[in-house]
Amino acid sequence: MKTLALAVVLAATAADSGARAEEPMNDLEIAHAAYTAGGLDIRYAHLALAVSENDAVRDFAQTMIRDHSAVNEAAGALVTELNVTPQDNALSQALVEGAAAKRAKLMTLDGAAFDCAYANNELGYHQLVNKTVAESFIPAVTVAPLKALLEDALVTFRAHEKHAAQMVAGLRCAD
Amino acid sequence: MAGAPRTVRAHDRAHEVEVRIAHFAFDPTWIEILVGDSVIWINNDLAPHTATAKDAAWDTGSIDRGDTRRITFEAPGEHPYFCAFHPHMKGSILVRSRSEG
């Protein structure tokens, strides 16, 4: 079953880029999008390490780099094992465009304003990615090892979502 | 009583206890061992983890997926620990002396 409704996902993920896609995604496109999402969060983390002086933010960013690198390394190993090439697609492109716009906004900030913007973005990003992986990617993929990898990755991403929520609460951004 | 079989407890010699790391949790969360026993952490998660003493007395360092790390406990006491990468992950080890065990 390769049909995957992306309109809702893209409406949220690509709000900054305005990108939309209605085409169903296949396994290779799903793999590409998941890998891309992880890579983009690593880029956010590197930006946080360059800008933030808050220990909680920096610790979170280090964790994102460490964990998403591990997940993407596992994905790379699976791709090699299966001898396939992930396919670029509208969702991956929308994620890249949306992240570029978000990074541009983040780079205009510093101090507590940056920390709160980064933390809130991480929470929202993980909420959206986790919903997409759980409700769209995992049900749609047809290759068992990819489904297993996504299920394992989701465990990690859900831990990140909780961690991000704690970071947001700890920063007291609403005060 | 000469010739009577001696009761041999499981802890008459050093043992190894496994703690599995999965779904961002230590399992079992709490263990009780005797002095000289070892704990082996096995990481089944994609993400790397550590087992790090709360008082910094010991640390497994990073444990990648599928890897194991062993710590041998030579002194009695309570050892609360956590994952340095994901501090919400917590566990505890109670090390008893062999005389009280």
Interface residues (C-beta under 8 A of the other chain):
Chain A: Q62 T63 R66 D67 A70 V71 A74 L149 D152 A153 V155 T156 A159 K162 H163 Q166
Chain B: H23 F24 D45 L46 A47 P48 D64 R65 F85 H86 H88
